[in-house]
Amino acid sequence: MTSTVPTAVSAERPEERPGERPLTMFGPDFPFAYDDFLGHPAGLGSVPATAHGTEVAVIGGGLSGLVTAYELMKMGLKPVVYEADRLGGRLRTERFEGGDPSLYAEMGAMRFPPSSTALQHYLDLTGLETSPFPNPLAPGTPSTVVDLKGESHYARTPADLPPVYHRVMEAWNACLEEGADFSAMQRAIRERDVPRIREIWSRLVEQLDNQTFYGFLCDSPAFASFRHREIFGQVGFGTGGWDTDFPNSILEILRVVYTGADDDHRRIVGGSRQLPERLWERAPEKLVHWPQGTSLAALHPDGKHRPGVTRLHRTAGNRITVTDAGGDVRTYRAAVFTAQSWLLLSRIECDEALLPIDHWTAVERTHYMESSKLFVPVDRPFWRDTDPRTGRDTMSMTLTDRMTRGTYLLENGPDDPAVMCLSYTWCDDSLKWLPLDAGERLEVMLKSLGEIYPGVDIRRHITGNPLTVSWEDEPYFMGAFKANLPGHYRYQRRLFTHFVQDELPADRRGLFLAGDDISWTAGWAEGAVQTALNAVWGVMHHLGGATDPGNPGPGDAFDRLAPVKLPED
């Protein structure tokens, strides 16, 4: 969303000062330093020796599940990972059938901000490299075309855009300052000034929980012009148009812009799915109980995860009993559910006693955004060819109000085979693609892009069949990620804080929720990691363990940092 290098529209960030801490996803709802917690030499905590070897069910093999399982294994517990599909979840890297093995398509997460410092811990741990992602007008993007209402604007820098785009940028900056104390909050997050963060955010949560993103814009004098709001929605800030987010809670948007989640994106070289796969295979240097060389793969027969879960229920002794798709039934003292929470309402038969009734309401109220993508492999980055008529690049990263909405150009080298993400869409725009198969989608996309680039024959450069996804149609996801609607703050608080269970009845403890839809920053891998660490603390505490006094965990700091609690009456 917001960017230090302005895209078509951007928010300006406070000037960085020498020695100032970088902007990170520190709060604002729960300002706990997950990166410091991970980096502390004392580790994340320990369980009593009598608990060593205890099996803990981890349901869902995405990033949150693999982080949870990896850290529980290091404590001497035995995670049992259940996954209905492949490891990785929405870190889903696909290869083109019969194509160049160096080419891949990121069907889910594909760009990651530097402010994701807990995520970066695991990228460093597994030795993965990143490179700049070609967002609109980012430093690594050769050029950008903004195409609205049949008129295209070519730009290498923001200065190349017409004045109206700069006026829209100024309106967004003013809107954030006047309505959300933007500079003050970013400064507090950089300085990790917890009292100041809580002071600002508590007031805004009370004021804005019932407000939509669009309503927030309309309430700002800076956005009095409908045309400015329209351009802002179609072109957006940071990564592209955001009108599909207009019905969502403005609190969701503020979390992203405050923490720089849409700034300076990087992509994982070789594909994002490598991260969960490497965590699965990695033997930690330091671990308790298990012999050196133990990995998650080694703890599972034949190195394979368990199949998907079909039933969850409570049994005597406050145990969690899990039935999987193979018919196997196992009972655990603790379990962590990291898959999309809607699966608890649909594909998994659940005992109502698993969660308190207010938490079931929160799960049911979760709102997921739809999202679709289509990728094709091409012979080379032909878009860098110079158009002899105009002197411009043949094609550019493209933002448009046409069906494709966002088109991204992904290179491996000046003459190497490359990949085009022909279309990346959300919500209603994504639903327009849903009835079409990959081939039909490709034809519509080529037609739309042909209207923007009439002299360019994209088809002749395509070297293989397209890959596509509609996350709302994926049976184990039913949507891309959570995006709260106005009035949903209370529901999200219940889900996020569920890992602290001392005040729950004894017969409602032992099952922990994690995953990015449980986090305050859904759609970002950082949220998946943070909630995984919450669940690790919860399991450890449930089994009688504790953190080192020098490195308190999120549950230890909960009373001091707990998210704002709005009245329920």
ZAKOL-673881 format. One record per residue (C-alpha): chain; residue in three letters; x, y, z. Coordinates in nm, 3 decimals. Example, Ala and Ser with C-alpha at 12.3 -4.5 7.8 and 13.67 -1.06 7.14 Angstrom:
<rs>
> A, ALA, 1.230, -0.450, 0.780
> A, SER, 1.367, -0.106, 0.714
</rs>
This chain:
<rs>
> A, MET, 0.000, 0.000, 0.000
> A, THR, 0.229, 0.282, 0.113
> A, SER, 0.578, 0.321, -0.029
> A, THR, 0.890, 0.529, 0.020
> A, VAL, 0.927, 0.534, -0.355
> A, PRO, 0.591, 0.675, -0.457
> A, THR, 0.390, 0.460, -0.692
> A, ALA, 0.090, 0.604, -0.869
> A, VAL, -0.026, 0.715, -0.525
> A, SER, 0.166, 0.682, -0.200
> A, ALA, 0.189, 0.790, 0.159
> A, GLU, 0.496, 0.976, 0.270
> A, ARG, 0.674, 0.834, 0.572
> A, PRO, 0.850, 1.039, 0.839
> A, GLU, 1.211, 1.107, 0.751
> A, GLU, 1.446, 0.845, 0.894
> A, ARG, 1.704, 0.970, 1.138
> A, PRO, 2.058, 0.835, 1.183
> A, GLY, 2.056, 0.543, 1.423
> A, GLU, 1.677, 0.520, 1.417
> A, ARG, 1.530, 0.171, 1.432
> A, PRO, 1.369, 0.051, 1.110
> A, LEU, 0.997, 0.031, 1.066
> A, THR, 0.868, -0.317, 1.156
> A, MET, 0.538, -0.497, 1.213
> A, PHE, 0.549, -0.403, 1.581
> A, GLY, 0.184, -0.366, 1.675
> A, PRO, -0.023, -0.158, 1.677
> A, ASP, -0.274, -0.399, 1.835
> A, PHE, -0.025, -0.612, 2.029
> A, PRO, 0.315, -0.439, 2.037
> A, PHE, 0.528, -0.740, 2.125
> A, ALA, 0.881, -0.765, 1.982
> A, TYR, 0.861, -1.105, 1.814
> A, ASP, 1.193, -1.047, 1.637
> A, ASP, 1.374, -0.983, 1.966
> A, PHE, 1.201, -1.286, 2.119
> A, LEU, 1.326, -1.506, 1.836
> A, GLY, 1.677, -1.367, 1.843
> A, HIS, 1.736, -1.405, 2.218
> A, PRO, 2.004, -1.664, 2.307
> A, ALA, 1.784, -1.810, 2.583
> A, GLY, 1.541, -1.946, 2.325
> A, LEU, 1.163, -1.949, 2.333
> A, GLY, 1.121, -2.149, 2.652
> A, SER, 1.111, -2.507, 2.777
> A, VAL, 0.875, -2.775, 2.905
> A, PRO, 0.934, -3.010, 3.201
> A, ALA, 1.141, -3.320, 3.124
> A, THR, 0.832, -3.529, 3.198
> A, ALA, 0.665, -3.369, 2.895
> A, HIS, 0.951, -3.447, 2.655
> A, GLY, 0.833, -3.658, 2.365
> A, THR, 0.469, -3.558, 2.416
> A, GLU, 0.281, -3.554, 2.089
> A, VAL, 0.114, -3.230, 1.986
> A, ALA, -0.117, -3.218, 1.684
> A, VAL, -0.039, -2.939, 1.437
> A, ILE, -0.325, -2.911, 1.190
> A, GLY, -0.223, -2.738, 0.870
> A, GLY, 0.112, -2.755, 0.694
> A, GLY, 0.143, -2.394, 0.582
> A, LEU, 0.400, -2.149, 0.716
> A, SER, 0.226, -2.106, 1.051
> A, GLY, 0.201, -2.481, 1.101
> A, LEU, 0.563, -2.544, 1.008
> A, VAL, 0.694, -2.266, 1.233
> A, THR, 0.480, -2.401, 1.518
> A, ALA, 0.598, -2.758, 1.464
> A, TYR, 0.964, -2.659, 1.424
> A, GLU, 0.972, -2.461, 1.751
> A, LEU, 0.780, -2.726, 1.946
> A, MET, 1.027, -2.988, 1.824
> A, LYS, 1.316, -2.775, 1.950
> A, MET, 1.155, -2.782, 2.298
> A, GLY, 1.155, -3.162, 2.298
> A, LEU, 0.790, -3.211, 2.203
> A, LYS, 0.679, -3.430, 1.914
> A, PRO, 0.465, -3.237, 1.667
> A, VAL, 0.240, -3.446, 1.444
> A, VAL, 0.162, -3.243, 1.132
> A, TYR, -0.167, -3.292, 0.945
> A, GLU, -0.205, -3.149, 0.596
> A, ALA, -0.485, -3.213, 0.346
> A, ASP, -0.281, -3.105, 0.043
> A, ARG, 0.088, -3.019, 0.012
> A, LEU, 0.315, -2.848, 0.258
> A, GLY, 0.325, -2.475, 0.208
> A, GLY, -0.034, -2.353, 0.231
> A, ARG, -0.054, -2.019, 0.049
> A, LEU, 0.321, -2.023, 0.002
> A, ARG, 0.235, -2.212, -0.314
> A, THR, 0.502, -2.214, -0.580
> A, GLU, 0.405, -2.394, -0.902
> A, ARG, 0.623, -2.502, -1.195
> A, PHE, 0.504, -2.489, -1.554
> A, GLU, 0.435, -2.834, -1.692
> A, GLY, 0.715, -2.945, -1.923
> A, GLY, 0.870, -2.600, -1.907
> A, ASP, 1.199, -2.448, -1.804
> A, PRO, 1.265, -2.567, -1.445
> A, SER, 1.396, -2.221, -1.349
> A, LEU, 1.051, -2.068, -1.408
> A, TYR, 0.783, -2.067, -1.142
> A, ALA, 0.458, -1.900, -1.052
> A, GLU, 0.371, -1.776, -0.704
> A, MET, 0.004, -1.862, -0.679
> A, GLY, -0.028, -1.725, -0.327
> A, ALA, 0.216, -1.505, -0.138
> A, MET, 0.470, -1.355, -0.375
> A, ARG, 0.605, -1.034, -0.215
> A, PHE, 0.729, -0.969, 0.134
> A, PRO, 0.815, -0.638, 0.308
> A, PRO, 1.139, -0.584, 0.502
> A, SER, 0.924, -0.489, 0.800
> A, SER, 0.839, -0.861, 0.834
> A, THR, 1.127, -0.916, 1.075
> A, ALA, 0.998, -1.237, 1.237
> A, LEU, 0.956, -1.385, 0.890
> A, GLN, 1.307, -1.269, 0.804
> A, HIS, 1.438, -1.472, 1.099
> A, TYR, 1.324, -1.791, 0.926
> A, LEU, 1.439, -1.680, 0.583
> A, ASP, 1.786, -1.629, 0.730
> A, LEU, 1.766, -1.954, 0.925
> A, THR, 1.694, -2.154, 0.610
> A, GLY, 1.943, -1.967, 0.392
> A, LEU, 1.690, -1.823, 0.148
> A, GLU, 1.772, -1.517, -0.059
> A, THR, 1.539, -1.241, -0.172
> A, SER, 1.540, -0.993, -0.458
> A, PRO, 1.335, -0.678, -0.530
> A, PHE, 0.978, -0.735, -0.643
> A, PRO, 0.871, -0.531, -0.950
> A, ASN, 0.584, -0.335, -0.801
> A, PRO, 0.461, -0.023, -0.983
> A, LEU, 0.738, 0.239, -1.002
> A, ALA, 0.959, 0.045, -0.761
> A, PRO, 1.336, 0.087, -0.817
> A, GLY, 1.363, -0.255, -0.983
> A, THR, 1.071, -0.193, -1.219
> A, PRO, 1.184, -0.059, -1.559
> A, SER, 0.859, 0.127, -1.626
> A, THR, 0.493, 0.144, -1.530
> A, VAL, 0.179, 0.211, -1.731
> A, VAL, -0.135, 0.341, -1.562
> A, ASP, -0.434, 0.285, -1.790
> A, LEU, -0.765, 0.433, -1.680
> A, LYS, -1.080, 0.499, -1.885
> A, GLY, -0.897, 0.415, -2.206
> A, GLU, -0.612, 0.660, -2.146
> A, SER, -0.262, 0.534, -2.070
> A, HIS, 0.020, 0.713, -1.889
> A, TYR, 0.376, 0.583, -1.916
> A, ALA, 0.611, 0.648, -1.625
> A, ARG, 0.961, 0.558, -1.514
> A, THR, 0.936, 0.778, -1.204
> A, PRO, 0.645, 0.939, -1.022
> A, ALA, 0.737, 1.272, -1.180
> A, ASP, 0.623, 1.132, -1.517
> A, LEU, 0.262, 1.100, -1.400
> A, PRO, 0.002, 1.373, -1.463
> A, PRO, -0.059, 1.630, -1.185
> A, VAL, -0.391, 1.473, -1.082
> A, TYR, -0.207, 1.167, -0.950
> A, HIS, 0.009, 1.386, -0.731
> A, ARG, -0.299, 1.563, -0.599
> A, VAL, -0.447, 1.225, -0.509
> A, MET, -0.121, 1.133, -0.334
> A, GLU, -0.135, 1.456, -0.136
> A, ALA, -0.498, 1.385, -0.042
> A, TRP, -0.406, 1.041, 0.091
> A, ASN, -0.117, 1.181, 0.294
> A, ALA, -0.344, 1.448, 0.442
> A, CYS, -0.618, 1.195, 0.509
> A, LEU, -0.378, 0.976, 0.710
> A, GLU, -0.233, 1.262, 0.908
> A, GLU, -0.565, 1.424, 0.992
> A, GLY, -0.761, 1.107, 1.059
> A, ALA, -0.504, 0.862, 1.192
> A, ASP, -0.200, 1.041, 1.341
> A, PHE, 0.012, 0.869, 1.077
> A, SER, 0.352, 1.027, 1.144
> A, ALA, 0.316, 1.002, 1.522
> A, MET, 0.221, 0.634, 1.504
> A, GLN, 0.503, 0.542, 1.266
> A, ARG, 0.751, 0.722, 1.488
> A, ALA, 0.622, 0.533, 1.792
> A, ILE, 0.646, 0.200, 1.609
> A, ARG, 1.004, 0.275, 1.501
> A, GLU, 1.099, 0.368, 1.857
> A, ARG, 0.895, 0.081, 2.002
> A, ASP, 0.727, 0.329, 2.229
> A, VAL, 0.455, 0.102, 2.366
> A, PRO, 0.267, 0.362, 2.575
> A, ARG, 0.247, 0.600, 2.280
> A, ILE, 0.136, 0.325, 2.040
> A, ARG, -0.137, 0.219, 2.281
> A, GLU, -0.248, 0.576, 2.343
> A, ILE, -0.296, 0.648, 1.972
> A, TRP, -0.438, 0.311, 1.876
> A, SER, -0.684, 0.280, 2.165
> A, ARG, -0.845, 0.606, 2.061
> A, LEU, -0.858, 0.511, 1.694
> A, VAL, -1.005, 0.166, 1.758
> A, GLU, -1.288, 0.325, 1.957
> A, GLN, -1.344, 0.588, 1.688
> A, LEU, -1.302, 0.382, 1.373
> A, ASP, -1.412, 0.023, 1.440
> A, ASN, -1.742, 0.089, 1.261
> A, GLN, -1.586, 0.278, 0.969
> A, THR, -1.518, 0.144, 0.621
> A, PHE, -1.207, 0.230, 0.424
> A, TYR, -1.422, 0.425, 0.178
> A, GLY, -1.608, 0.604, 0.455
> A, PHE, -1.277, 0.710, 0.606
> A, LEU, -1.180, 0.867, 0.273
> A, CYS, -1.516, 1.039, 0.236
> A, ASP, -1.492, 1.189, 0.584
> A, SER, -1.165, 1.358, 0.495
> A, PRO, -1.189, 1.708, 0.344
> A, ALA, -0.879, 1.616, 0.141
> A, PHE, -1.087, 1.358, -0.048
> A, ALA, -1.391, 1.574, -0.117
> A, SER, -1.349, 1.504, -0.491
> A, PHE, -1.519, 1.187, -0.616
> A, ARG, -1.273, 1.179, -0.907
> A, HIS, -0.983, 1.171, -0.665
> A, ARG, -1.144, 0.885, -0.470
> A, GLU, -1.208, 0.701, -0.795
> A, ILE, -0.847, 0.733, -0.911
> A, PHE, -0.725, 0.634, -0.566
> A, GLY, -0.939, 0.320, -0.577
> A, GLN, -0.834, 0.220, -0.927
> A, VAL, -0.462, 0.295, -0.897
> A, GLY, -0.420, 0.274, -0.522
> A, PHE, -0.102, 0.307, -0.328
> A, GLY, 0.199, 0.076, -0.321
> A, THR, 0.099, -0.236, -0.506
> A, GLY, -0.199, -0.120, -0.707
> A, GLY, -0.571, -0.044, -0.696
> A, TRP, -0.752, -0.076, -0.366
> A, ASP, -1.117, -0.015, -0.446
> A, THR, -1.184, -0.383, -0.375
> A, ASP, -1.081, -0.307, -0.016
> A, PHE, -1.315, -0.011, 0.019
> A, PRO, -1.589, -0.207, 0.209
> A, ASN, -1.339, -0.339, 0.466
> A, SER, -1.260, -0.186, 0.803
> A, ILE, -1.025, 0.112, 0.787
> A, LEU, -0.842, -0.044, 1.085
> A, GLU, -0.719, -0.318, 0.851
> A, ILE, -0.570, -0.058, 0.618
> A, LEU, -0.410, 0.143, 0.896
> A, ARG, -0.232, -0.166, 1.030
> A, VAL, -0.070, -0.210, 0.691
> A, VAL, 0.033, 0.150, 0.626
> A, TYR, 0.159, 0.211, 0.979
> A, THR, 0.391, -0.090, 0.968
> A, GLY, 0.521, -0.049, 0.614
> A, ALA, 0.372, -0.382, 0.510
> A, ASP, 0.327, -0.261, 0.153
> A, ASP, 0.672, -0.104, 0.118
> A, ASP, 0.984, -0.209, -0.070
> A, HIS, 0.869, -0.564, -0.136
> A, ARG, 1.107, -0.853, -0.194
> A, ARG, 1.047, -1.191, -0.353
> A, ILE, 1.202, -1.520, -0.245
> A, VAL, 1.452, -1.638, -0.506
> A, GLY, 1.346, -1.981, -0.628
> A, GLY, 0.996, -1.960, -0.482
> A, SER, 0.830, -1.903, -0.146
> A, ARG, 0.736, -2.267, -0.093
> A, GLN, 1.099, -2.338, -0.019
> A, LEU, 1.058, -2.185, 0.327
> A, PRO, 0.809, -2.437, 0.471
> A, GLU, 0.984, -2.720, 0.284
> A, ARG, 1.319, -2.627, 0.437
> A, LEU, 1.170, -2.598, 0.784
> A, TRP, 1.029, -2.949, 0.735
> A, GLU, 1.371, -3.091, 0.648
> A, ARG, 1.593, -2.877, 0.870
> A, ALA, 1.768, -3.024, 1.173
> A, PRO, 1.805, -2.749, 1.436
> A, GLU, 2.149, -2.682, 1.577
> A, LYS, 2.007, -2.668, 1.928
> A, LEU, 1.721, -2.888, 2.041
> A, VAL, 1.614, -3.068, 2.356
> A, HIS, 1.543, -3.441, 2.405
> A, TRP, 1.582, -3.540, 2.040
> A, PRO, 1.919, -3.655, 1.904
> A, GLN, 2.119, -3.421, 1.684
> A, GLY, 2.009, -3.444, 1.323
> A, THR, 1.639, -3.474, 1.410
> A, SER, 1.404, -3.289, 1.177
> A, LEU, 1.028, -3.268, 1.142
> A, ALA, 1.052, -3.504, 0.848
> A, ALA, 1.247, -3.752, 1.063
> A, LEU, 0.975, -3.747, 1.331
> A, HIS, 0.713, -3.858, 1.076
> A, PRO, 0.705, -4.211, 0.928
> A, ASP, 0.867, -4.214, 0.583
> A, GLY, 0.914, -3.837, 0.618
> A, LYS, 0.548, -3.775, 0.529
> A, HIS, 0.292, -3.563, 0.710
> A, ARG, -0.039, -3.709, 0.822
> A, PRO, -0.339, -3.663, 0.588
> A, GLY, -0.600, -3.395, 0.636
> A, VAL, -0.823, -3.384, 0.942
> A, THR, -1.189, -3.484, 0.909
> A, ARG, -1.302, -3.470, 1.273
> A, LEU, -1.203, -3.290, 1.594
> A, HIS, -1.361, -3.350, 1.932
> A, ARG, -1.286, -3.341, 2.303
> A, THR, -1.250, -3.655, 2.507
> A, ALA, -1.208, -3.732, 2.876
> A, GLY, -0.926, -3.557, 3.057
> A, ASN, -0.960, -3.243, 2.841
> A, ARG, -0.785, -3.414, 2.552
> A, ILE, -0.821, -3.328, 2.181
> A, THR, -0.902, -3.626, 1.959
> A, VAL, -0.819, -3.602, 1.589
> A, THR, -0.953, -3.822, 1.310
> A, ASP, -0.774, -3.794, 0.975
> A, ALA, -0.878, -3.873, 0.619
> A, GLY, -0.713, -4.215, 0.644
> A, GLY, -0.941, -4.308, 0.934
> A, ASP, -0.664, -4.292, 1.196
> A, VAL, -0.775, -4.162, 1.537
> A, ARG, -0.527, -4.008, 1.780
> A, THR, -0.568, -3.820, 2.105
> A, TYR, -0.346, -3.534, 2.222
> A, ARG, -0.295, -3.322, 2.531
> A, ALA, -0.264, -3.018, 2.304
> A, ALA, -0.334, -2.929, 1.943
> A, VAL, -0.272, -2.624, 1.724
> A, PHE, -0.510, -2.542, 1.439
> A, THR, -0.334, -2.331, 1.173
> A, ALA, -0.555, -2.388, 0.867
> A, GLN, -0.819, -2.143, 0.743
> A, SER, -1.065, -2.113, 1.032
> A, TRP, -1.369, -2.162, 0.809
> A, LEU, -1.268, -2.526, 0.770
> A, LEU, -1.387, -2.573, 1.129
> A, LEU, -1.736, -2.484, 1.003
> A, SER, -1.739, -2.692, 0.687
> A, ARG, -1.489, -2.964, 0.595
> A, ILE, -1.407, -3.075, 0.950
> A, GLU, -1.669, -3.226, 1.179
> A, CYS, -1.622, -3.039, 1.505
> A, ASP, -1.738, -3.077, 1.860
> A, GLU, -1.885, -2.747, 1.979
> A, ALA, -1.690, -2.794, 2.303
> A, LEU, -1.365, -2.726, 2.117
> A, LEU, -1.404, -2.349, 2.157
> A, PRO, -1.602, -2.110, 2.376
> A, ILE, -1.923, -2.003, 2.203
> A, ASP, -1.802, -1.644, 2.153
> A, HIS, -1.504, -1.780, 1.962
> A, TRP, -1.728, -1.986, 1.736
> A, THR, -1.915, -1.664, 1.659
> A, ALA, -1.585, -1.496, 1.572
> A, VAL, -1.489, -1.782, 1.339
> A, GLU, -1.827, -1.766, 1.167
> A, ARG, -1.798, -1.388, 1.122
> A, THR, -1.453, -1.407, 0.962
> A, HIS, -1.460, -1.236, 0.623
> A, TYR, -1.231, -1.368, 0.350
> A, MET, -1.130, -1.182, 0.037
> A, GLU, -1.135, -1.354, -0.300
> A, SER, -0.826, -1.344, -0.520
> A, SER, -0.719, -1.477, -0.858
> A, LYS, -0.400, -1.487, -1.064
> A, LEU, -0.286, -1.616, -1.401
> A, PHE, 0.075, -1.671, -1.506
> A, VAL, 0.236, -1.765, -1.837
> A, PRO, 0.600, -1.851, -1.921
> A, VAL, 0.762, -1.647, -2.196
> A, ASP, 1.080, -1.689, -2.398
> A, ARG, 1.253, -1.375, -2.266
> A, PRO, 1.177, -1.035, -2.108
> A, PHE, 1.061, -0.892, -2.441
> A, TRP, 0.896, -0.602, -2.257
> A, ARG, 1.238, -0.437, -2.228
> A, ASP, 1.260, -0.403, -2.608
> A, THR, 1.240, -0.040, -2.714
> A, ASP, 0.938, 0.056, -2.920
> A, PRO, 1.093, 0.238, -3.220
> A, ARG, 0.787, 0.462, -3.254
> A, THR, 0.783, 0.593, -2.900
> A, GLY, 1.126, 0.516, -2.754
> A, ARG, 0.951, 0.351, -2.462
> A, ASP, 0.960, -0.005, -2.329
> A, THR, 0.745, -0.238, -2.536
> A, MET, 0.544, -0.328, -2.226
> A, SER, 0.543, -0.217, -1.863
> A, MET, 0.417, -0.318, -1.524
> A, THR, 0.051, -0.228, -1.577
> A, LEU, -0.226, -0.096, -1.354
> A, THR, -0.562, -0.067, -1.526
> A, ASP, -0.937, -0.054, -1.471
> A, ARG, -0.973, -0.325, -1.735
> A, MET, -1.029, -0.690, -1.642
> A, THR, -0.661, -0.765, -1.581
> A, ARG, -0.621, -0.490, -1.315
> A, GLY, -0.256, -0.567, -1.233
> A, THR, 0.007, -0.717, -1.468
> A, TYR, 0.354, -0.799, -1.332
> A, LEU, 0.669, -0.880, -1.532
> A, LEU, 0.906, -1.122, -1.359
> A, GLU, 1.258, -1.158, -1.493
> A, ASN, 1.548, -1.399, -1.434
> A, GLY, 1.805, -1.224, -1.653
> A, PRO, 1.823, -1.007, -1.965
> A, ASP, 1.805, -1.296, -2.212
> A, ASP, 1.667, -1.575, -1.991
> A, PRO, 1.315, -1.718, -2.000
> A, ALA, 1.075, -1.513, -1.788
> A, VAL, 0.725, -1.516, -1.640
> A, MET, 0.429, -1.281, -1.676
> A, CYS, 0.159, -1.251, -1.415
> A, LEU, -0.099, -1.136, -1.666
> A, SER, -0.363, -1.062, -1.406
> A, TYR, -0.383, -1.027, -1.029
> A, THR, -0.730, -0.939, -0.899
> A, TRP, -0.935, -0.927, -0.579
> A, CYS, -1.296, -0.961, -0.460
> A, ASP, -1.552, -0.873, -0.728
> A, ASP, -1.277, -0.853, -0.989
> A, SER, -1.171, -1.204, -0.894
> A, LEU, -1.527, -1.337, -0.907
> A, LYS, -1.551, -1.223, -1.269
> A, TRP, -1.288, -1.483, -1.356
> A, LEU, -1.435, -1.767, -1.152
> A, PRO, -1.649, -1.933, -1.423
> A, LEU, -1.364, -1.930, -1.677
> A, ASP, -1.098, -2.198, -1.712
> A, ALA, -0.732, -2.110, -1.759
> A, GLY, -0.752, -2.098, -2.137
> A, GLU, -1.060, -1.876, -2.138
> A, ARG, -0.904, -1.644, -1.884
> A, LEU, -0.591, -1.616, -2.098
> A, GLU, -0.791, -1.509, -2.402
> A, VAL, -0.975, -1.233, -2.214
> A, MET, -0.648, -1.111, -2.063
> A, LEU, -0.470, -1.098, -2.396
> A, LYS, -0.761, -0.901, -2.539
> A, SER, -0.751, -0.649, -2.251
> A, LEU, -0.374, -0.605, -2.271
> A, GLY, -0.396, -0.581, -2.650
> A, GLU, -0.613, -0.272, -2.608
> A, ILE, -0.342, -0.111, -2.394
> A, TYR, -0.051, -0.232, -2.612
> A, PRO, -0.201, -0.261, -2.962
> A, GLY, 0.129, -0.326, -3.137
> A, VAL, 0.253, -0.601, -2.905
> A, ASP, 0.202, -0.969, -2.985
> A, ILE, 0.228, -1.121, -2.638
> A, ARG, 0.103, -1.459, -2.759
> A, ARG, 0.406, -1.528, -2.978
> A, HIS, 0.634, -1.508, -2.674
> A, ILE, 0.433, -1.754, -2.461
> A, THR, 0.614, -2.088, -2.432
> A, GLY, 0.375, -2.298, -2.223
> A, ASN, 0.029, -2.338, -2.080
> A, PRO, -0.103, -2.088, -1.825
> A, LEU, -0.127, -2.151, -1.453
> A, THR, -0.420, -2.000, -1.267
> A, VAL, -0.582, -1.997, -0.925
> A, SER, -0.901, -1.862, -0.768
> A, TRP, -0.851, -1.891, -0.395
> A, GLU, -1.223, -1.870, -0.319
> A, ASP, -1.262, -2.193, -0.517
> A, GLU, -0.981, -2.379, -0.340
> A, PRO, -1.144, -2.649, -0.122
> A, TYR, -0.907, -2.608, 0.175
> A, PHE, -0.902, -2.228, 0.171
> A, MET, -1.234, -2.085, 0.041
> A, GLY, -1.071, -1.744, 0.012
> A, ALA, -0.737, -1.570, -0.005
> A, PHE, -0.717, -1.422, 0.342
> A, LYS, -0.915, -1.257, 0.618
> A, ALA, -1.015, -0.892, 0.585
> A, ASN, -1.228, -0.762, 0.869
> A, LEU, -1.544, -0.570, 0.797
> A, PRO, -1.653, -0.275, 1.010
> A, GLY, -1.755, -0.387, 1.358
> A, HIS, -1.535, -0.697, 1.348
> A, TYR, -1.264, -0.578, 1.586
> A, ARG, -1.414, -0.765, 1.883
> A, TYR, -1.423, -1.089, 1.684
> A, GLN, -1.061, -1.055, 1.578
> A, ARG, -0.954, -0.983, 1.933
> A, ARG, -1.117, -1.305, 2.054
> A, LEU, -0.933, -1.510, 1.793
> A, PHE, -0.593, -1.346, 1.840
> A, THR, -0.599, -1.360, 2.221
> A, HIS, -0.720, -1.722, 2.237
> A, PHE, -0.365, -1.846, 2.300
> A, VAL, -0.384, -1.709, 2.657
> A, GLN, -0.618, -1.964, 2.813
> A, ASP, -0.579, -1.941, 3.192
> A, GLU, -0.917, -1.770, 3.228
> A, LEU, -1.098, -2.024, 3.010
> A, PRO, -1.279, -2.317, 3.169
> A, ALA, -1.052, -2.622, 3.192
> A, ASP, -1.266, -2.807, 2.939
> A, ARG, -1.208, -2.533, 2.679
> A, ARG, -0.829, -2.533, 2.693
> A, GLY, -0.565, -2.718, 2.493
> A, LEU, -0.668, -2.629, 2.137
> A, PHE, -0.479, -2.323, 2.007
> A, LEU, -0.555, -2.117, 1.698
> A, ALA, -0.284, -1.980, 1.470
> A, GLY, -0.241, -1.866, 1.111
> A, ASP, -0.253, -1.532, 0.940
> A, ASP, -0.633, -1.512, 0.963
> A, ILE, -0.598, -1.526, 1.342
> A, SER, -0.344, -1.243, 1.328
> A, TRP, -0.407, -0.870, 1.304
> A, THR, -0.219, -0.863, 0.971
> A, ALA, -0.391, -1.124, 0.759
> A, GLY, -0.250, -1.171, 0.412
> A, TRP, 0.105, -1.118, 0.538
> A, ALA, 0.337, -1.405, 0.622
> A, GLU, 0.448, -1.209, 0.927
> A, GLY, 0.105, -1.264, 1.081
> A, ALA, 0.135, -1.639, 1.024
> A, VAL, 0.471, -1.642, 1.203
> A, GLN, 0.360, -1.422, 1.494
> A, THR, 0.051, -1.631, 1.570
> A, ALA, 0.259, -1.948, 1.542
> A, LEU, 0.487, -1.811, 1.814
> A, ASN, 0.180, -1.728, 2.024
> A, ALA, 0.061, -2.088, 1.987
> A, VAL, 0.406, -2.223, 2.077
> A, TRP, 0.392, -2.019, 2.399
> A, GLY, 0.038, -2.144, 2.463
> A, VAL, 0.130, -2.512, 2.422
> A, MET, 0.442, -2.471, 2.634
> A, HIS, 0.242, -2.302, 2.911
> A, HIS, -0.039, -2.561, 2.886
> A, LEU, 0.212, -2.843, 2.936
> A, GLY, 0.366, -2.681, 3.242
> A, GLY, 0.658, -2.507, 3.074
> A, ALA, 0.786, -2.151, 3.092
> A, THR, 1.007, -1.900, 2.918
> A, ASP, 1.345, -1.788, 3.045
> A, PRO, 1.307, -1.482, 3.274
> A, GLY, 1.539, -1.291, 3.045
> A, ASN, 1.321, -1.355, 2.740
> A, PRO, 0.953, -1.334, 2.831
> A, GLY, 0.712, -1.455, 2.565
> A, PRO, 0.392, -1.307, 2.425
> A, GLY, 0.180, -1.468, 2.695
> A, ASP, 0.406, -1.342, 2.971
> A, ALA, 0.369, -0.987, 2.841
> A, PHE, 0.000, -1.020, 2.765
> A, ASP, -0.145, -0.824, 3.058
> A, ARG, 0.076, -0.529, 2.972
> A, LEU, 0.024, -0.542, 2.594
> A, ALA, -0.325, -0.688, 2.556
> A, PRO, -0.523, -0.543, 2.264
> A, VAL, -0.786, -0.279, 2.335
> A, LYS, -1.103, -0.435, 2.472
> A, LEU, -1.419, -0.268, 2.346
> A, PRO, -1.743, -0.301, 2.543
> A, GLU, -1.958, -0.599, 2.445
> A, ASP, -2.296, -0.458, 2.547
</rs>
